[in-house]
Amino acid sequence: MTTYAVTGSTGHLGRLVVQELLARGLPAADVIALARTPEKAAALGVPVRPVDYSDPATLPEALAGVDVLLLVSGSEIGKRLPQHTAVIEAATAAGVQRVAYTSIANADHSTNPLAPEHKGTEDVLRASGLPFTILRDNWYLENYTGQLPQYLATGEVLGIDGDARIGAATRADMAVAITTALLDPDTAGATFELSGPPITLAGLAGTITEVTGTTVAYRTVTAEELAAILRGTGMDDATVAFAVALEESVARGDLDAPADDLERLLGRPATTLADALRAASR
């Protein structure tokens, strides 16, 4: 039997992938949850091994006997490339047969401030000699549905360009598609752009209005205006600069990645923004 391991198994995406692997009928013994805090993964019902991206000493034991590894990108921005590199090197040494990595949309030419670490990891993976599958996750719809109470309270959605296309999808859809790629050995060497039906911020405001019955309007702001608004919430300067850089990236079209890869892996249409908002509003 093939043994699968999932890093970041206590996070939003990793947890969903573990659950989806079990839902596909894999024996729990063949699915390993890798977690920095193992007790948080206990409820998943699969073997749990401790792993810390920043502590290479934890990696050999964590990856022993693993055939296919899902490397969910780490959360420590600025530290991820060396962390991911350590995991890839440990996977090579452990004899892992394939590594799948969750990257970012348009990683090879995106100006998104998150992109360099993802592209760097892709490059390390390609140079490793390991069979690999690259899964370029676009924005999660939860980035927007999670702000629904704020949108309803303020009556507006802010953005630098309301017409920029964003290929967002739900985490649940991403997890199903990732699981399909993980289970299919023929995806070795493939790069998937996992993008949902494109949305815009102006369209987000309109859909919120339609779904909830509360009028929410889109308002264009400059980068400087957005920075001032964020500072007014108590956000520190470094975080403000990063958040504004993300919005500028969206405005430049970095999240416009037209592809049917997500729906092909899903085997069905992706969840729409309206349906995601309806679920969030409940």
C-alpha positions in Angstrom: 0.0 0.0 0.0 1.1 3.6 -0.6 1.6 5.7 2.5 0.7 9.4 2.2 1.8 12.2 4.6 0.4 15.7 4.8 2.3 18.6 6.4 0.4 21.4 8.1 -2.3 18.9 9.0 -3.8 21.0 11.7 -4.2 24.0 9.3 -7.3 24.8 7.3 -6.1 23.1 4.1 -4.1 20.2 5.4 -6.9 19.1 7.7 -9.3 19.0 4.8 -6.9 17.0 2.7 -6.5 14.4 5.4 -10.2 14.2 5.8 -10.7 13.8 2.0 -8.1 11.0 1.8 -10.0 9.1 4.4 -13.3 9.9 2.6 -11.8 8.3 -0.6 -11.5 5.1 1.3 -7.8 5.1 2.3 -7.1 3.1 5.4 -6.2 5.5 8.3 -2.9 3.6 8.8 -1.9 4.8 5.3 -2.4 8.5 6.0 0.1 10.3 8.3 -0.6 13.7 9.7 2.5 15.8 10.2 2.1 18.5 12.7 4.1 21.0 14.8 1.7 20.4 17.6 0.7 16.7 17.4 -2.1 16.9 20.0 -4.0 19.3 17.7 -4.1 16.5 15.0 -5.3 13.7 17.3 -8.9 14.1 16.3 -8.1 13.4 12.6 -8.0 9.7 13.5 -4.7 8.9 11.6 -1.2 8.4 12.8 0.4 11.7 13.8 4.1 12.5 13.7 5.7 15.7 15.0 7.5 17.9 12.5 8.9 21.4 12.6 10.0 23.0 9.4 12.5 25.0 11.3 14.0 22.0 13.0 15.5 19.6 10.4 16.2 17.1 13.1 12.5 16.3 13.3 12.3 15.5 9.6 14.0 12.1 9.1 11.7 10.3 11.6 8.6 12.2 10.3 9.2 11.1 6.7 10.4 7.5 7.3 8.3 5.1 5.2 6.4 7.9 3.4 5.7 7.3 -0.3 3.9 10.4 -1.3 4.2 13.7 0.6 2.0 16.8 0.4 4.1 19.7 1.4 1.7 22.4 2.4 3.6 25.7 2.3 4.6 27.0 5.7 3.0 30.1 7.4 6.2 31.9 8.4 6.7 34.4 5.5 10.3 35.1 5.0 11.4 31.8 6.4 9.6 29.5 4.0 12.2 28.8 1.4 14.9 27.4 3.8 12.1 25.5 5.6 10.7 24.0 2.4 14.2 23.2 1.2 15.0 21.3 4.4 11.8 19.2 3.9 12.6 18.5 0.3 16.1 17.4 1.1 14.8 15.2 3.9 12.3 13.7 1.6 15.0 12.8 -0.9 17.1 11.2 1.8 14.1 9.3 3.1 13.2 7.8 -0.3 9.9 9.6 -0.7 8.7 8.7 -4.2 6.8 12.0 -5.0 6.3 15.4 -3.4 3.3 17.6 -4.1 3.7 21.2 -3.2 1.1 23.9 -2.7 2.4 27.0 -4.5 0.8 30.2 -5.6 -1.0 31.3 -8.8 1.2 32.4 -11.7 4.3 31.6 -9.5 6.8 31.9 -12.3 5.9 35.5 -13.2 3.8 36.9 -10.4 4.7 40.2 -8.7 2.8 39.1 -5.6 5.1 39.6 -2.5 4.3 36.0 -1.6 5.5 34.6 -4.9 9.3 34.6 -4.6 9.4 32.0 -1.8 6.9 29.8 -3.8 8.9 30.1 -7.0 12.1 29.3 -5.1 10.5 26.2 -3.6 9.3 25.1 -7.1 12.9 25.5 -8.3 14.3 23.5 -5.4 11.8 20.8 -6.1 12.6 20.6 -9.8 16.3 20.5 -9.0 16.0 17.8 -6.4 15.5 14.9 -8.8 12.3 13.9 -7.0 9.1 13.3 -8.9 6.9 16.2 -8.1 3.4 17.7 -8.5 3.0 21.5 -8.3 -0.4 22.7 -7.1 -0.6 26.5 -7.6 -3.4 27.5 -5.3 -5.1 30.8 -6.2 -6.7 32.9 -3.5 -9.2 31.2 -1.2 -12.8 32.5 -1.3 -12.6 32.4 2.5 -10.3 35.5 2.2 -13.5 37.3 1.3 -16.3 35.3 2.9 -14.5 35.5 6.2 -14.9 39.3 6.0 -18.6 39.2 5.4 -19.5 40.7 8.8 -17.2 43.6 8.1 -18.6 44.2 4.6 -22.1 44.2 6.0 -21.2 46.5 8.9 -19.4 49.1 6.7 -21.6 48.7 3.6 -18.5 48.6 1.3 -15.8 46.5 -0.2 -12.5 48.4 -0.7 -10.0 47.8 -3.5 -7.4 49.4 -5.7 -9.0 47.9 -8.9 -12.5 46.6 -8.7 -12.4 45.0 -12.1 -9.2 42.9 -11.6 -10.0 39.2 -12.0 -9.3 36.9 -9.1 -9.4 33.1 -9.6 -10.5 32.4 -6.1 -11.9 29.0 -4.9 -13.0 27.5 -1.6 -10.5 25.6 0.5 -12.8 22.6 0.4 -12.7 22.6 -3.5 -8.9 23.1 -3.3 -8.6 20.1 -0.9 -10.6 17.8 -3.2 -8.6 18.8 -6.2 -5.3 18.4 -4.4 -6.3 15.0 -3.1 -7.1 13.8 -6.6 -3.7 14.9 -7.8 -2.1 13.4 -4.8 -3.7 10.0 -5.5 -2.8 10.0 -9.2 0.8 8.9 -9.9 0.3 10.2 -13.5 0.4 13.8 -12.1 4.1 13.5 -11.6 5.9 16.3 -13.4 2.7 18.3 -13.8 1.9 21.9 -12.7 -1.7 22.7 -12.0 -3.1 26.3 -11.8 -5.9 25.8 -9.3 -8.2 28.7 -10.0 -11.9 29.0 -9.6 -14.4 31.0 -11.7 -13.0 34.5 -11.8 -14.5 37.1 -9.5 -13.8 40.8 -9.0 -14.1 43.0 -6.0 -16.9 45.0 -7.6 -18.7 41.8 -8.3 -18.1 40.6 -4.7 -20.0 43.7 -3.5 -22.8 43.0 -5.9 -23.1 39.4 -4.9 -23.1 40.2 -1.2 -26.0 42.6 -1.9 -27.8 39.9 -3.8 -27.3 37.1 -1.3 -27.8 39.0 1.9 -30.3 41.7 0.9 -28.0 44.3 2.5 -26.6 46.8 0.1 -22.8 46.7 -0.1 -21.0 48.9 -2.6 -17.5 48.7 -4.0 -15.2 51.7 -3.4 -12.0 52.3 -5.3 -9.1 53.6 -3.1 -5.5 54.5 -3.9 -2.7 52.6 -2.3 -2.0 55.6 0.0 -5.7 55.8 1.0 -5.8 52.0 1.7 -2.6 52.3 3.8 -4.2 55.1 5.9 -7.4 53.1 6.4 -5.4 50.1 7.6 -3.2 52.2 10.0 -6.5 53.5 11.4 -7.3 50.0 12.5 -4.2 49.8 14.6 -2.2 47.8 12.1 1.6 48.3 12.3 3.5 49.9 9.4 5.2 46.6 8.2 1.9 44.8 8.1 0.2 47.7 6.3 2.9 47.8 3.7 2.6 44.0 3.1 -1.3 44.2 2.9 -1.1 47.1 0.4 1.5 45.2 -1.7 -0.9 42.3 -1.9 -3.8 44.5 -3.0 -1.5 46.1 -5.6 -0.6 42.6 -6.9 -4.3 41.8 -7.2 -4.8 45.1 -9.2 -2.0 44.1 -11.5 -3.8 40.9 -12.4 -1.4 38.5 -10.6 -4.4 36.3 -9.5 -5.9 36.2 -13.0 -4.9 32.6 -13.9 -7.4 31.3 -16.4 -7.3 27.5 -16.3 -9.7 24.6 -16.0 -7.3 22.5 -13.9 -9.3 22.9 -10.7 -12.6 21.7 -12.2 -10.9 18.9 -14.2 -9.5 17.6 -10.9 -12.8 18.2 -9.1 -14.8 16.4 -11.8 -17.5 19.0 -11.3 -18.0 22.8 -11.4 -16.2 24.7 -8.6 -18.3 26.3 -5.8 -19.5 29.7 -6.9 -18.9 32.9 -4.9 -22.7 33.2 -4.3 -22.9 29.7 -2.8 -19.8 30.4 -0.7 -21.4 33.6 0.6 -24.7 31.8 1.3 -22.8 29.3 3.4 -20.9 32.0 5.2 -24.1 34.0 5.9 -25.6 31.0 7.6 
